[in-house]
């Protein structure tokens, strides 16, 4: 399975696009102040886990781990780009990284 997420920041809003097997399955645009976790003091990236602790300050306590396991599988390739990829670029990544069937 190929999964890609693109966050595209522009002015006072951002768009999140989710792709599964090269196809865009969901697009959501958030305006300033309406995005999830927009009031958080830190913005860590979690892949295959979810943050624990205080969701507003990212602090942890002795009784809460800094992350909670979320993915019960494996990830074989993770990439982070410094720009938003286009639909065409996602399609190329999907076609270049397909396993033979």
Secondary structure, DSSP 4 states (H G I P E B T S, - for coil): --EEEEEEEETTEEEEEEEETTEEEEEEEEETTTSTTTT-S-----SSEEE-S-TTT----TTS-SEEE---S--------SSPPPHHHHHHHHHHTPPP-
